Amino acid sequence: MAGPFSDSSPDQLPSIWLCQEGSTCLAEEPPWLIRHERETLRSLTGLRRSEYLLSRWLIRQALAGASNQPADACRPVSGRPVRSEAPGGWRLSLSHSQGLVACATSHGVPVGIDLEPIQRRPRWQSIVRRWFSLREQTWLLEADDPMAFLTVWTLKEAWLKATGRGIAGNLQTLEVLPGFELIGDRPEPDWQACCFRLPDCLVTLVWKGTTNGLPAVHQVSAPQTTQTLLGSEHRQLDASVALRQTIQSIHVEQE
């Protein structure tokens, strides 16, 4: 499976890899899982089990495509799959919803991804009132635009993944102002964000880097079987860019 990179420079843009679960049953335990993954898989049933298995399969396909290594030579670290064990030096982030799985890859720099169905926005005003900053509440409630809310939500989720934090108590560490001006709580510069609108979902990526341009978005064909990692194909999508912004540091804003 050909990858987009010819080297492993940390200045490369990150990539997004998407896979929609097919009709093939993904219940069998494949031989390529590492010990932690096998133990986790055995504790899951039904949709959660098949979604977990597809996400671990996609991690290896994404690493293979990004690094030009064979998929059966690729694997994440044990535990939360935020880094690669082989080949070394890659950062990873996962998101999934309704049978669609997204994996982000970047070489040597933090990355976070969030995937949300476009139709998912129940009681969004109450979420804004409870968890968002006063400045965010003012413009979002006045705009009364569910897609604006969804974009803000995915930006916050991706930001927290990229900076290694959970949602609890941290949703205001990235503030989204009118015009989607982004202000983060990290003192270091060069944080970037990009939102892609696909037919049924919004995919948002946050990463640290100085390279201009857009991350590549790849569609990976659903596996006929997860017993092997070989034989997968992917193609680059012409995804619609909903947002491309640099995240300003709150420390710069306060100067």
HELIX and SHEET records of a PDB file:
HELIX    1   1 ARG A   35  ARG A   42  1                                   8    
HELIX    2   2 GLY A   46  SER A   67  1                                  22    
HELIX    3   3 ALA A   71  ALA A   73  5                                   3    
HELIX    4   4 TRP A  124  TRP A  131  1                                   8    
HELIX    5   5 LEU A  134  ALA A  143  1                                  10    
HELIX    6   6 PRO A  146  ALA A  162  1                                  17    
HELIX    7   7 LEU A  171  THR A  173  5                                   3    
HELIX    8   8 PRO A  178  PHE A  180  5                                   3    
HELIX    9   9 ILE A  250  GLN A  254  1                                   5    
SHEET    1   A 5 TRP A  90  SER A  97  0                                        
SHEET    2   A 5 LEU A 100  HIS A 107 -1                                        
SHEET    3   A 5 SER A  15  GLN A  20 -1                                        
SHEET    4   A 5 ALA A 216  VAL A 220  1                                        
SHEET    5   A 5 HIS A 234  GLN A 236 -1                                        
SHEET    1   B 2 ARG A  75  PRO A  76  0                                        
SHEET    2   B 2 SER A  84  ALA A  86 -1                                        
SHEET    1   C 6 VAL A 111  PRO A 117  0                                        
SHEET    2   C 6 CYS A 201  LYS A 208 -1                                        
SHEET    3   C 6 TRP A 191  ARG A 197 -1                                        
SHEET    4   C 6 SER A 240  SER A 249 -1                                        
SHEET    5   C 6 GLU A 181  GLY A 184  1                                        
SHEET    6   C 6 LEU A 174  LEU A 177 -1                                        
END                                                                             
